[in-house]
Amino acid sequence: MRERLHHLAAVEALHNENGPEFARWADTRLDRWLVDWSLRNGKEKTARKIAEDKDIDVRLLPGR
């Protein structure tokens, strides 16, 4: 949970919503949302694949 809160707080430090930093932040946010959605809908393999492909901490997934 701490990692996710740090990620959400990081957007406040960005100065330009059109810059590459914001685009990377938004992409990571979307990836995490997709992992969460997949888990909530019983698609653990999909969640694990997205997390591994996008280098999201897989320790947060069930079974780790």
PDBQT receptor file of N, H, CA, C and O in Angstrom, charges set to zero:
ATOM      1  N   MET A   1       0.834  -1.184   0.000  1.00  0.00    +0.000 N 
ATOM      2  CA  MET A   1       0.000   0.000   0.000  1.00  0.00    +0.000 C 
ATOM      3  C   MET A   1       0.886   1.258   0.000  1.00  0.00    +0.000 C 
ATOM      4  O   MET A   1       0.582   2.249  -0.665  1.00  0.00    +0.000 OA
ATOM      5  N   ARG A   2       1.971   1.192   0.751  1.00  0.00    +0.000 N 
ATOM      6  H   ARG A   2       2.218   0.387   1.291  1.00  0.00    +0.000 HD
ATOM      7  CA  ARG A   2       2.875   2.341   0.827  1.00  0.00    +0.000 C 
ATOM      8  C   ARG A   2       3.426   2.702  -0.545  1.00  0.00    +0.000 C 
ATOM      9  O   ARG A   2       3.506   3.876  -0.905  1.00  0.00    +0.000 OA
ATOM     10  N   GLU A   3       3.809   1.666  -1.314  1.00  0.00    +0.000 N 
ATOM     11  H   GLU A   3       3.744   0.712  -1.021  1.00  0.00    +0.000 HD
ATOM     12  CA  GLU A   3       4.340   1.893  -2.660  1.00  0.00    +0.000 C 
ATOM     13  C   GLU A   3       3.307   2.594  -3.539  1.00  0.00    +0.000 C 
ATOM     14  O   GLU A   3       3.658   3.491  -4.306  1.00  0.00    +0.000 OA
ATOM     15  N   ARG A   4       2.066   2.205  -3.441  1.00  0.00    +0.000 N 
ATOM     16  H   ARG A   4       1.781   1.477  -2.818  1.00  0.00    +0.000 HD
ATOM     17  CA  ARG A   4       1.007   2.821  -4.250  1.00  0.00    +0.000 C 
ATOM     18  C   ARG A   4       0.758   4.258  -3.831  1.00  0.00    +0.000 C 
ATOM     19  O   ARG A   4       0.520   5.115  -4.683  1.00  0.00    +0.000 OA
ATOM     20  N   LEU A   5       0.807   4.537  -2.552  1.00  0.00    +0.000 N 
ATOM     21  H   LEU A   5       1.000   3.841  -1.861  1.00  0.00    +0.000 HD
ATOM     22  CA  LEU A   5       0.627   5.913  -2.082  1.00  0.00    +0.000 C 
ATOM     23  C   LEU A   5       1.771   6.806  -2.540  1.00  0.00    +0.000 C 
ATOM     24  O   LEU A   5       1.551   7.962  -2.903  1.00  0.00    +0.000 OA
ATOM     25  N   HIS A   6       2.982   6.280  -2.523  1.00  0.00    +0.000 N 
ATOM     26  H   HIS A   6       3.160   5.342  -2.228  1.00  0.00    +0.000 HD
ATOM     27  CA  HIS A   6       4.127   7.053  -3.022  1.00  0.00    +0.000 C 
ATOM     28  C   HIS A   6       3.960   7.359  -4.512  1.00  0.00    +0.000 C 
ATOM     29  O   HIS A   6       4.278   8.456  -4.973  1.00  0.00    +0.000 OA
ATOM     30  N   HIS A   7       3.458   6.376  -5.250  1.00  0.00    +0.000 N 
ATOM     31  H   HIS A   7       3.200   5.485  -4.875  1.00  0.00    +0.000 HD
ATOM     32  CA  HIS A   7       3.240   6.590  -6.685  1.00  0.00    +0.000 C 
ATOM     33  C   HIS A   7       2.204   7.683  -6.915  1.00  0.00    +0.000 C 
ATOM     34  O   HIS A   7       2.399   8.544  -7.773  1.00  0.00    +0.000 OA
ATOM     35  N   LEU A   8       1.115   7.664  -6.170  1.00  0.00    +0.000 N 
ATOM     36  H   LEU A   8       0.957   6.965  -5.472  1.00  0.00    +0.000 HD
ATOM     37  CA  LEU A   8       0.084   8.692  -6.316  1.00  0.00    +0.000 C 
ATOM     38  C   LEU A   8       0.602  10.067  -5.910  1.00  0.00    +0.000 C 
ATOM     39  O   LEU A   8       0.263  11.071  -6.537  1.00  0.00    +0.000 OA
ATOM     40  N   ALA A   9       1.418  10.111  -4.869  1.00  0.00    +0.000 N 
ATOM     41  H   ALA A   9       1.693   9.295  -4.360  1.00  0.00    +0.000 HD
ATOM     42  CA  ALA A   9       1.963  11.387  -4.410  1.00  0.00    +0.000 C 
ATOM     43  C   ALA A   9       2.980  11.959  -5.396  1.00  0.00    +0.000 C 
ATOM     44  O   ALA A   9       3.186  13.172  -5.438  1.00  0.00    +0.000 OA
ATOM     45  N   ALA A  10       3.609  11.104  -6.180  1.00  0.00    +0.000 N 
ATOM     46  H   ALA A  10       3.442  10.119  -6.146  1.00  0.00    +0.000 HD
ATOM     47  CA  ALA A  10       4.638  11.559  -7.119  1.00  0.00    +0.000 C 
ATOM     48  C   ALA A  10       4.076  12.505  -8.169  1.00  0.00    +0.000 C 
ATOM     49  O   ALA A  10       4.809  13.345  -8.691  1.00  0.00    +0.000 OA
ATOM     50  N   VAL A  11       2.806  12.390  -8.487  1.00  0.00    +0.000 N 
ATOM     51  H   VAL A  11       2.211  11.707  -8.063  1.00  0.00    +0.000 HD
ATOM     52  CA  VAL A  11       2.218  13.254  -9.510  1.00  0.00    +0.000 C 
ATOM     53  C   VAL A  11       2.238  14.724  -9.073  1.00  0.00    +0.000 C 
ATOM     54  O   VAL A  11       2.282  15.618  -9.919  1.00  0.00    +0.000 OA
ATOM     55  N   GLU A  12       2.208  14.971  -7.801  1.00  0.00    +0.000 N 
ATOM     56  H   GLU A  12       2.173  14.245  -7.114  1.00  0.00    +0.000 HD
ATOM     57  CA  GLU A  12       2.237  16.349  -7.308  1.00  0.00    +0.000 C 
ATOM     58  C   GLU A  12       3.565  17.032  -7.589  1.00  0.00    +0.000 C 
ATOM     59  O   GLU A  12       3.620  18.257  -7.694  1.00  0.00    +0.000 OA
ATOM     60  N   ALA A  13       4.628  16.262  -7.713  1.00  0.00    +0.000 N 
ATOM     61  H   ALA A  13       4.583  15.267  -7.628  1.00  0.00    +0.000 HD
ATOM     62  CA  ALA A  13       5.951  16.831  -7.959  1.00  0.00    +0.000 C 
ATOM     63  C   ALA A  13       6.186  17.134  -9.436  1.00  0.00    +0.000 C 
ATOM     64  O   ALA A  13       7.158  17.805  -9.781  1.00  0.00    +0.000 OA
ATOM     65  N   LEU A  14       5.318  16.653 -10.298  1.00  0.00    +0.000 N 
ATOM     66  H   LEU A  14       4.528  16.107 -10.017  1.00  0.00    +0.000 HD
ATOM     67  CA  LEU A  14       5.488  16.894 -11.728  1.00  0.00    +0.000 C 
ATOM     68  C   LEU A  14       5.026  18.302 -12.069  1.00  0.00    +0.000 C 
ATOM     69  O   LEU A  14       3.970  18.749 -11.620  1.00  0.00    +0.000 OA
ATOM     70  N   HIS A  15       5.818  18.984 -12.857  1.00  0.00    +0.000 N 
ATOM     71  H   HIS A  15       6.675  18.621 -13.222  1.00  0.00    +0.000 HD
ATOM     72  CA  HIS A  15       5.539  20.379 -13.168  1.00  0.00    +0.000 C 
ATOM     73  C   HIS A  15       4.758  20.567 -14.463  1.00  0.00    +0.000 C 
ATOM     74  O   HIS A  15       4.128  21.604 -14.669  1.00  0.00    +0.000 OA
ATOM     75  N   ASN A  16       4.800  19.569 -15.326  1.00  0.00    +0.000 N 
ATOM     76  H   ASN A  16       5.311  18.726 -15.159  1.00  0.00    +0.000 HD
ATOM     77  CA  ASN A  16       4.189  19.732 -16.639  1.00  0.00    +0.000 C 
ATOM     78  C   ASN A  16       3.395  18.476 -16.994  1.00  0.00    +0.000 C 
ATOM     79  O   ASN A  16       3.961  17.388 -17.092  1.00  0.00    +0.000 OA
ATOM     80  N   GLU A  17       2.103  18.627 -17.184  1.00  0.00    +0.000 N 
ATOM     81  H   GLU A  17       1.643  19.511 -17.105  1.00  0.00    +0.000 HD
ATOM     82  CA  GLU A  17       1.264  17.478 -17.521  1.00  0.00    +0.000 C 
ATOM     83  C   GLU A  17       1.463  17.004 -18.949  1.00  0.00    +0.000 C 
ATOM     84  O   GLU A  17       0.947  15.950 -19.322  1.00  0.00    +0.000 OA
ATOM     85  N   ASN A  18       2.188  17.744 -19.746  1.00  0.00    +0.000 N 
ATOM     86  H   ASN A  18       2.608  18.600 -19.444  1.00  0.00    +0.000 HD
ATOM     87  CA  ASN A  18       2.451  17.355 -21.126  1.00  0.00    +0.000 C 
ATOM     88  C   ASN A  18       3.833  16.740 -21.301  1.00  0.00    +0.000 C 
ATOM     89  O   ASN A  18       4.205  16.344 -22.405  1.00  0.00    +0.000 OA
ATOM     90  N   GLY A  19       4.588  16.660 -20.221  1.00  0.00    +0.000 N 
ATOM     91  H   GLY A  19       4.287  16.982 -19.324  1.00  0.00    +0.000 HD
ATOM     92  CA  GLY A  19       5.954  16.158 -20.313  1.00  0.00    +0.000 C 
ATOM     93  C   GLY A  19       6.053  14.650 -20.257  1.00  0.00    +0.000 C 
ATOM     94  O   GLY A  19       5.077  13.966 -19.949  1.00  0.00    +0.000 OA
ATOM     95  N   PRO A  20       7.236  14.131 -20.556  1.00  0.00    +0.000 N 
ATOM     96  CA  PRO A  20       7.442  12.686 -20.563  1.00  0.00    +0.000 C 
ATOM     97  C   PRO A  20       7.331  12.055 -19.178  1.00  0.00    +0.000 C 
ATOM     98  O   PRO A  20       6.955  10.889 -19.059  1.00  0.00    +0.000 OA
ATOM     99  N   GLU A  21       7.654  12.811 -18.135  1.00  0.00    +0.000 N 
ATOM    100  H   GLU A  21       7.960  13.758 -18.231  1.00  0.00    +0.000 HD
ATOM    101  CA  GLU A  21       7.543  12.261 -16.785  1.00  0.00    +0.000 C 
ATOM    102  C   GLU A  21       6.094  11.955 -16.446  1.00  0.00    +0.000 C 
ATOM    103  O   GLU A  21       5.790  10.916 -15.860  1.00  0.00    +0.000 OA
ATOM    104  N   PHE A  22       5.201  12.866 -16.816  1.00  0.00    +0.000 N 
ATOM    105  H   PHE A  22       5.448  13.710 -17.291  1.00  0.00    +0.000 HD
ATOM    106  CA  PHE A  22       3.782  12.637 -16.547  1.00  0.00    +0.000 C 
ATOM    107  C   PHE A  22       3.264  11.465 -17.369  1.00  0.00    +0.000 C 
ATOM    108  O   PHE A  22       2.459  10.673 -16.878  1.00  0.00    +0.000 OA
ATOM    109  N   ALA A  23       3.712  11.349 -18.603  1.00  0.00    +0.000 N 
ATOM    110  H   ALA A  23       4.366  11.992 -19.001  1.00  0.00    +0.000 HD
ATOM    111  CA  ALA A  23       3.282  10.237 -19.454  1.00  0.00    +0.000 C 
ATOM    112  C   ALA A  23       3.709   8.907 -18.846  1.00  0.00    +0.000 C 
ATOM    113  O   ALA A  23       2.929   7.954 -18.842  1.00  0.00    +0.000 OA
ATOM    114  N   ARG A  24       4.940   8.827 -18.329  1.00  0.00    +0.000 N 
ATOM    115  H   ARG A  24       5.573   9.600 -18.332  1.00  0.00    +0.000 HD
ATOM    116  CA  ARG A  24       5.409   7.601 -17.681  1.00  0.00    +0.000 C 
ATOM    117  C   ARG A  24       4.595   7.319 -16.422  1.00  0.00    +0.000 C 
ATOM    118  O   ARG A  24       4.229   6.173 -16.160  1.00  0.00    +0.000 OA
ATOM    119  N   TRP A  25       4.313   8.365 -15.643  1.00  0.00    +0.000 N 
ATOM    120  H   TRP A  25       4.611   9.295 -15.856  1.00  0.00    +0.000 HD
ATOM    121  CA  TRP A  25       3.518   8.197 -14.428  1.00  0.00    +0.000 C 
ATOM    122  C   TRP A  25       2.127   7.673 -14.789  1.00  0.00    +0.000 C 
ATOM    123  O   TRP A  25       1.631   6.739 -14.160  1.00  0.00    +0.000 OA
ATOM    124  N   ALA A  26       1.505   8.272 -15.793  1.00  0.00    +0.000 N 
ATOM    125  H   ALA A  26       1.909   9.031 -16.304  1.00  0.00    +0.000 HD
ATOM    126  CA  ALA A  26       0.156   7.873 -16.198  1.00  0.00    +0.000 C 
ATOM    127  C   ALA A  26       0.145   6.436 -16.733  1.00  0.00    +0.000 C 
ATOM    128  O   ALA A  26      -0.795   5.687 -16.466  1.00  0.00    +0.000 OA
ATOM    129  N   ASP A  27       1.169   6.050 -17.477  1.00  0.00    +0.000 N 
ATOM    130  H   ASP A  27       1.932   6.658 -17.694  1.00  0.00    +0.000 HD
ATOM    131  CA  ASP A  27       1.249   4.682 -17.987  1.00  0.00    +0.000 C 
ATOM    132  C   ASP A  27       1.358   3.681 -16.833  1.00  0.00    +0.000 C 
ATOM    133  O   ASP A  27       0.696   2.643 -16.840  1.00  0.00    +0.000 OA
ATOM    134  N   THR A  28       2.186   3.997 -15.856  1.00  0.00    +0.000 N 
ATOM    135  H   THR A  28       2.724   4.840 -15.850  1.00  0.00    +0.000 HD
ATOM    136  CA  THR A  28       2.328   3.119 -14.696  1.00  0.00    +0.000 C 
ATOM    137  C   THR A  28       1.028   3.038 -13.917  1.00  0.00    +0.000 C 
ATOM    138  O   THR A  28       0.648   1.963 -13.453  1.00  0.00    +0.000 OA
ATOM    139  N   ARG A  29       0.345   4.156 -13.769  1.00  0.00    +0.000 N 
ATOM    140  H   ARG A  29       0.654   5.029 -14.145  1.00  0.00    +0.000 HD
ATOM    141  CA  ARG A  29      -0.935   4.176 -13.066  1.00  0.00    +0.000 C 
ATOM    142  C   ARG A  29      -1.953   3.282 -13.778  1.00  0.00    +0.000 C 
ATOM    143  O   ARG A  29      -2.678   2.523 -13.135  1.00  0.00    +0.000 OA
ATOM    144  N   LEU A  30      -2.000   3.375 -15.091  1.00  0.00    +0.000 N 
ATOM    145  H   LEU A  30      -1.411   3.991 -15.613  1.00  0.00    +0.000 HD
ATOM    146  CA  LEU A  30      -2.916   2.537 -15.862  1.00  0.00    +0.000 C 
ATOM    147  C   LEU A  30      -2.557   1.057 -15.718  1.00  0.00    +0.000 C 
ATOM    148  O   LEU A  30      -3.439   0.217 -15.544  1.00  0.00    +0.000 OA
ATOM    149  N   ASP A  31      -1.271   0.743 -15.792  1.00  0.00    +0.000 N 
ATOM    150  H   ASP A  31      -0.554   1.425 -15.933  1.00  0.00    +0.000 HD
ATOM    151  CA  ASP A  31      -0.830  -0.645 -15.641  1.00  0.00    +0.000 C 
ATOM    152  C   ASP A  31      -1.245  -1.197 -14.280  1.00  0.00    +0.000 C 
ATOM    153  O   ASP A  31      -1.724  -2.328 -14.194  1.00  0.00    +0.000 OA
ATOM    154  N   ARG A  32      -1.070  -0.424 -13.228  1.00  0.00    +0.000 N 
ATOM    155  H   ARG A  32      -0.681   0.495 -13.297  1.00  0.00    +0.000 HD
ATOM    156  CA  ARG A  32      -1.462  -0.882 -11.893  1.00  0.00    +0.000 C 
ATOM    157  C   ARG A  32      -2.970  -1.042 -11.789  1.00  0.00    +0.000 C 
ATOM    158  O   ARG A  32      -3.455  -1.963 -11.131  1.00  0.00    +0.000 OA
ATOM    159  N   TRP A  33      -3.711  -0.154 -12.433  1.00  0.00    +0.000 N 
ATOM    160  H   TRP A  33      -3.317   0.594 -12.968  1.00  0.00    +0.000 HD
ATOM    161  CA  TRP A  33      -5.162  -0.268 -12.424  1.00  0.00    +0.000 C 
ATOM    162  C   TRP A  33      -5.587  -1.559 -13.127  1.00  0.00    +0.000 C 
ATOM    163  O   TRP A  33      -6.483  -2.261 -12.658  1.00  0.00    +0.000 OA
ATOM    164  N   LEU A  34      -4.942  -1.865 -14.253  1.00  0.00    +0.000 N 
ATOM    165  H   LEU A  34      -4.215  -1.295 -14.635  1.00  0.00    +0.000 HD
ATOM    166  CA  LEU A  34      -5.264  -3.094 -14.975  1.00  0.00    +0.000 C 
ATOM    167  C   LEU A  34      -4.953  -4.340 -14.152  1.00  0.00    +0.000 C 
ATOM    168  O   LEU A  34      -5.717  -5.305 -14.177  1.00  0.00    +0.000 OA
ATOM    169  N   VAL A  35      -3.855  -4.327 -13.435  1.00  0.00    +0.000 N 
ATOM    170  H   VAL A  35      -3.235  -3.544 -13.415  1.00  0.00    +0.000 HD
ATOM    171  CA  VAL A  35      -3.521  -5.451 -12.557  1.00  0.00    +0.000 C 
ATOM    172  C   VAL A  35      -4.582  -5.589 -11.473  1.00  0.00    +0.000 C 
ATOM    173  O   VAL A  35      -5.068  -6.691 -11.223  1.00  0.00    +0.000 OA
ATOM    174  N   ASP A  36      -4.943  -4.492 -10.833  1.00  0.00    +0.000 N 
ATOM    175  H   ASP A  36      -4.547  -3.597 -11.037  1.00  0.00    +0.000 HD
ATOM    176  CA  ASP A  36      -5.975  -4.534  -9.795  1.00  0.00    +0.000 C 
ATOM    177  C   ASP A  36      -7.296  -5.048 -10.348  1.00  0.00    +0.000 C 
ATOM    178  O   ASP A  36      -7.934  -5.905  -9.735  1.00  0.00    +0.000 OA
ATOM    179  N   TRP A  37      -7.714  -4.528 -11.510  1.00  0.00    +0.000 N 
ATOM    180  H   TRP A  37      -7.195  -3.832 -12.007  1.00  0.00    +0.000 HD
ATOM    181  CA  TRP A  37      -8.967  -4.946 -12.120  1.00  0.00    +0.000 C 
ATOM    182  C   TRP A  37      -8.951  -6.440 -12.429  1.00  0.00    +0.000 C 
ATOM    183  O   TRP A  37      -9.919  -7.153 -12.167  1.00  0.00    +0.000 OA
ATOM    184  N   SER A  38      -7.843  -6.894 -12.985  1.00  0.00    +0.000 N 
ATOM    185  H   SER A  38      -7.056  -6.315 -13.197  1.00  0.00    +0.000 HD
ATOM    186  CA  SER A  38      -7.721  -8.317 -13.324  1.00  0.00    +0.000 C 
ATOM    187  C   SER A  38      -7.842  -9.192 -12.084  1.00  0.00    +0.000 C 
ATOM    188  O   SER A  38      -8.521 -10.218 -12.107  1.00  0.00    +0.000 OA
ATOM    189  N   LEU A  39      -7.189  -8.788 -11.010  1.00  0.00    +0.000 N 
ATOM    190  H   LEU A  39      -6.638  -7.954 -10.992  1.00  0.00    +0.000 HD
ATOM    191  CA  LEU A  39      -7.269  -9.565  -9.774  1.00  0.00    +0.000 C 
ATOM    192  C   LEU A  39      -8.687  -9.578  -9.227  1.00  0.00    +0.000 C 
ATOM    193  O   LEU A  39      -9.167 -10.622  -8.786  1.00  0.00    +0.000 OA
ATOM    194  N   ARG A  40      -9.357  -8.451  -9.246  1.00  0.00    +0.000 N 
ATOM    195  H   ARG A  40      -8.967  -7.603  -9.605  1.00  0.00    +0.000 HD
ATOM    196  CA  ARG A  40     -10.719  -8.364  -8.710  1.00  0.00    +0.000 C 
ATOM    197  C   ARG A  40     -11.718  -9.165  -9.549  1.00  0.00    +0.000 C 
ATOM    198  O   ARG A  40     -12.803  -9.502  -9.075  1.00  0.00    +0.000 OA
ATOM    199  N   ASN A  41     -11.350  -9.463 -10.780  1.00  0.00    +0.000 N 
ATOM    200  H   ASN A  41     -10.469  -9.189 -11.165  1.00  0.00    +0.000 HD
ATOM    201  CA  ASN A  41     -12.243 -10.211 -11.658  1.00  0.00    +0.000 C 
ATOM    202  C   ASN A  41     -11.766 -11.644 -11.891  1.00  0.00    +0.000 C 
ATOM    203  O   ASN A  41     -12.162 -12.290 -12.861  1.00  0.00    +0.000 OA
ATOM    204  N   GLY A  42     -10.918 -12.129 -10.998  1.00  0.00    +0.000 N 
ATOM    205  H   GLY A  42     -10.597 -11.604 -10.210  1.00  0.00    +0.000 HD
ATOM    206  CA  GLY A  42     -10.487 -13.523 -11.022  1.00  0.00    +0.000 C 
ATOM    207  C   GLY A  42      -9.528 -13.881 -12.144  1.00  0.00    +0.000 C 
ATOM    208  O   GLY A  42      -9.443 -15.046 -12.532  1.00  0.00    +0.000 OA
ATOM    209  N   LYS A  43      -8.825 -12.929 -12.658  1.00  0.00    +0.000 N 
ATOM    210  H   LYS A  43      -8.894 -11.983 -12.344  1.00  0.00    +0.000 HD
ATOM    211  CA  LYS A  43      -7.898 -13.168 -13.765  1.00  0.00    +0.000 C 
ATOM    212  C   LYS A  43      -6.456 -13.019 -13.276  1.00  0.00    +0.000 C 
ATOM    213  O   LYS A  43      -5.720 -12.127 -13.698  1.00  0.00    +0.000 OA
ATOM    214  N   GLU A  44      -6.082 -13.923 -12.374  1.00  0.00    +0.000 N 
ATOM    215  H   GLU A  44      -6.679 -14.648 -12.031  1.00  0.00    +0.000 HD
ATOM    216  CA  GLU A  44      -4.764 -13.832 -11.745  1.00  0.00    +0.000 C 
ATOM    217  C   GLU A  44      -3.624 -14.000 -12.750  1.00  0.00    +0.000 C 
ATOM    218  O   GLU A  44      -2.612 -13.307 -12.650  1.00  0.00    +0.000 OA
ATOM    219  N   LYS A  45      -3.773 -14.903 -13.711  1.00  0.00    +0.000 N 
ATOM    220  H   LYS A  45      -4.596 -15.466 -13.792  1.00  0.00    +0.000 HD
ATOM    221  CA  LYS A  45      -2.708 -15.091 -14.711  1.00  0.00    +0.000 C 
ATOM    222  C   LYS A  45      -2.496 -13.814 -15.517  1.00  0.00    +0.000 C 
ATOM    223  O   LYS A  45      -1.358 -13.434 -15.794  1.00  0.00    +0.000 OA
ATOM    224  N   THR A  46      -3.585 -13.155 -15.892  1.00  0.00    +0.000 N 
ATOM    225  H   THR A  46      -4.509 -13.463 -15.667  1.00  0.00    +0.000 HD
ATOM    226  CA  THR A  46      -3.484 -11.900 -16.632  1.00  0.00    +0.000 C 
ATOM    227  C   THR A  46      -2.801 -10.841 -15.783  1.00  0.00    +0.000 C 
ATOM    228  O   THR A  46      -1.918 -10.128 -16.261  1.00  0.00    +0.000 OA
ATOM    229  N   ALA A  47      -3.209 -10.737 -14.523  1.00  0.00    +0.000 N 
ATOM    230  H   ALA A  47      -3.926 -11.316 -14.134  1.00  0.00    +0.000 HD
ATOM    231  CA  ALA A  47      -2.613  -9.759 -13.611  1.00  0.00    +0.000 C 
ATOM    232  C   ALA A  47      -1.119 -10.010 -13.456  1.00  0.00    +0.000 C 
ATOM    233  O   ALA A  47      -0.314  -9.080 -13.503  1.00  0.00    +0.000 OA
ATOM    234  N   ARG A  48      -0.760 -11.265 -13.272  1.00  0.00    +0.000 N 
ATOM    235  H   ARG A  48      -1.413 -12.021 -13.234  1.00  0.00    +0.000 HD
ATOM    236  CA  ARG A  48       0.656 -11.611 -13.091  1.00  0.00    +0.000 C 
ATOM    237  C   ARG A  48       1.452 -11.279 -14.363  1.00  0.00    +0.000 C 
ATOM    238  O   ARG A  48       2.568 -10.766 -14.278  1.00  0.00    +0.000 OA
ATOM    239  N   LYS A  49       0.880 -11.570 -15.541  1.00  0.00    +0.000 N 
ATOM    240  H   LYS A  49      -0.027 -11.986 -15.610  1.00  0.00    +0.000 HD
ATOM    241  CA  LYS A  49       1.582 -11.292 -16.801  1.00  0.00    +0.000 C 
ATOM    242  C   LYS A  49       1.793  -9.793 -17.004  1.00  0.00    +0.000 C 
ATOM    243  O   LYS A  49       2.881  -9.364 -17.388  1.00  0.00    +0.000 OA
ATOM    244  N   ILE A  50       0.761  -9.003 -16.747  1.00  0.00    +0.000 N 
ATOM    245  H   ILE A  50      -0.123  -9.352 -16.435  1.00  0.00    +0.000 HD
ATOM    246  CA  ILE A  50       0.899  -7.546 -16.868  1.00  0.00    +0.000 C 
ATOM    247  C   ILE A  50       1.949  -7.042 -15.889  1.00  0.00    +0.000 C 
ATOM    248  O   ILE A  50       2.816  -6.248 -16.253  1.00  0.00    +0.000 OA
ATOM    249  N   ALA A  51       1.868  -7.503 -14.653  1.00  0.00    +0.000 N 
ATOM    250  H   ALA A  51       1.163  -8.148 -14.357  1.00  0.00    +0.000 HD
ATOM    251  CA  ALA A  51       2.807  -7.053 -13.625  1.00  0.00    +0.000 C 
ATOM    252  C   ALA A  51       4.249  -7.393 -14.000  1.00  0.00    +0.000 C 
ATOM    253  O   ALA A  51       5.152  -6.575 -13.824  1.00  0.00    +0.000 OA
ATOM    254  N   GLU A  52       4.458  -8.592 -14.513  1.00  0.00    +0.000 N 
ATOM    255  H   GLU A  52       3.725  -9.257 -14.656  1.00  0.00    +0.000 HD
ATOM    256  CA  GLU A  52       5.813  -8.984 -14.889  1.00  0.00    +0.000 C 
ATOM    257  C   GLU A  52       6.294  -8.213 -16.116  1.00  0.00    +0.000 C 
ATOM    258  O   GLU A  52       7.441  -7.768 -16.158  1.00  0.00    +0.000 OA
ATOM    259  N   ASP A  53       5.423  -8.051 -17.114  1.00  0.00    +0.000 N 
ATOM    260  H   ASP A  53       4.491  -8.412 -17.079  1.00  0.00    +0.000 HD
ATOM    261  CA  ASP A  53       5.810  -7.320 -18.331  1.00  0.00    +0.000 C 
ATOM    262  C   ASP A  53       6.112  -5.857 -18.051  1.00  0.00    +0.000 C 
ATOM    263  O   ASP A  53       7.001  -5.276 -18.673  1.00  0.00    +0.000 OA
ATOM    264  N   LYS A  54       5.389  -5.267 -17.133  1.00  0.00    +0.000 N 
ATOM    265  H   LYS A  54       4.667  -5.739 -16.628  1.00  0.00    +0.000 HD
ATOM    266  CA  LYS A  54       5.528  -3.837 -16.844  1.00  0.00    +0.000 C 
ATOM    267  C   LYS A  54       6.402  -3.559 -15.629  1.00  0.00    +0.000 C 
ATOM    268  O   LYS A  54       6.516  -2.415 -15.190  1.00  0.00    +0.000 OA
ATOM    269  N   ASP A  55       7.017  -4.603 -15.085  1.00  0.00    +0.000 N 
ATOM    270  H   ASP A  55       6.924  -5.533 -15.441  1.00  0.00    +0.000 HD
ATOM    271  CA  ASP A  55       7.926  -4.479 -13.937  1.00  0.00    +0.000 C 
ATOM    272  C   ASP A  55       7.232  -3.856 -12.721  1.00  0.00    +0.000 C 
ATOM    273  O   ASP A  55       7.780  -2.985 -12.045  1.00  0.00    +0.000 OA
ATOM    274  N   ILE A  56       6.016  -4.330 -12.468  1.00  0.00    +0.000 N 
ATOM    275  H   ILE A  56       5.570  -5.037 -13.017  1.00  0.00    +0.000 HD
ATOM    276  CA  ILE A  56       5.275  -3.926 -11.268  1.00  0.00    +0.000 C 
ATOM    277  C   ILE A  56       5.580  -4.972 -10.202  1.00  0.00    +0.000 C 
ATOM    278  O   ILE A  56       5.678  -6.160 -10.506  1.00  0.00    +0.000 OA
ATOM    279  N   ASP A  57       5.726  -4.548  -8.992  1.00  0.00    +0.000 N 
ATOM    280  H   ASP A  57       5.647  -3.583  -8.744  1.00  0.00    +0.000 HD
ATOM    281  CA  ASP A  57       6.098  -5.435  -7.896  1.00  0.00    +0.000 C 
ATOM    282  C   ASP A  57       5.112  -6.596  -7.773  1.00  0.00    +0.000 C 
ATOM    283  O   ASP A  57       3.964  -6.398  -7.377  1.00  0.00    +0.000 OA
ATOM    284  N   VAL A  58       5.560  -7.805  -8.111  1.00  0.00    +0.000 N 
ATOM    285  H   VAL A  58       6.493  -7.966  -8.432  1.00  0.00    +0.000 HD
ATOM    286  CA  VAL A  58       4.683  -8.969  -8.074  1.00  0.00    +0.000 C 
ATOM    287  C   VAL A  58       4.509  -9.524  -6.665  1.00  0.00    +0.000 C 
ATOM    288  O   VAL A  58       3.705 -10.433  -6.458  1.00  0.00    +0.000 OA
ATOM    289  N   ARG A  59       5.241  -9.000  -5.705  1.00  0.00    +0.000 N 
ATOM    290  H   ARG A  59       5.894  -8.261  -5.873  1.00  0.00    +0.000 HD
ATOM    291  CA  ARG A  59       5.042  -9.448  -4.320  1.00  0.00    +0.000 C 
ATOM    292  C   ARG A  59       3.641  -9.096  -3.832  1.00  0.00    +0.000 C 
ATOM    293  O   ARG A  59       3.151  -9.686  -2.869  1.00  0.00    +0.000 OA
ATOM    294  N   LEU A  60       2.995  -8.136  -4.494  1.00  0.00    +0.000 N 
ATOM    295  H   LEU A  60       3.393  -7.657  -5.276  1.00  0.00    +0.000 HD
ATOM    296  CA  LEU A  60       1.657  -7.720  -4.094  1.00  0.00    +0.000 C 
ATOM    297  C   LEU A  60       0.584  -8.676  -4.609  1.00  0.00    +0.000 C 
ATOM    298  O   LEU A  60      -0.564  -8.613  -4.168  1.00  0.00    +0.000 OA
ATOM    299  N   LEU A  61       0.946  -9.556  -5.532  1.00  0.00    +0.000 N 
ATOM    300  H   LEU A  61       1.879  -9.607  -5.890  1.00  0.00    +0.000 HD
ATOM    301  CA  LEU A  61      -0.027 -10.479  -6.099  1.00  0.00    +0.000 C 
ATOM    302  C   LEU A  61      -0.175 -11.700  -5.192  1.00  0.00    +0.000 C 
ATOM    303  O   LEU A  61       0.768 -12.067  -4.491  1.00  0.00    +0.000 OA
ATOM    304  N   PRO A  62      -1.351 -12.333  -5.201  1.00  0.00    +0.000 N 
ATOM    305  CA  PRO A  62      -1.569 -13.539  -4.399  1.00  0.00    +0.000 C 
ATOM    306  C   PRO A  62      -0.563 -14.608  -4.782  1.00  0.00    +0.000 C 
ATOM    307  O   PRO A  62      -0.163 -14.716  -5.941  1.00  0.00    +0.000 OA
ATOM    308  N   GLY A  63      -0.163 -15.388  -3.805  1.00  0.00    +0.000 N 
ATOM    309  H   GLY A  63      -0.488 -15.300  -2.863  1.00  0.00    +0.000 HD
ATOM    310  CA  GLY A  63       0.757 -16.480  -4.054  1.00  0.00    +0.000 C 
ATOM    311  C   GLY A  63       2.217 -16.082  -4.039  1.00  0.00    +0.000 C 
ATOM    312  O   GLY A  63       3.082 -16.911  -4.325  1.00  0.00    +0.000 OA
ATOM    313  N   ARG A  64       2.509 -14.853  -3.716  1.00  0.00    +0.000 N 
ATOM    314  H   ARG A  64       1.806 -14.180  -3.484  1.00  0.00    +0.000 HD
ATOM    315  CA  ARG A  64       3.912 -14.403  -3.665  1.00  0.00    +0.000 C 
ATOM    316  C   ARG A  64       4.273 -14.040  -2.261  1.00  0.00    +0.000 C 
ATOM    317  O   ARG A  64       5.407 -13.637  -2.000  1.00  0.00    +0.000 OA
TER     318      ARG A  64
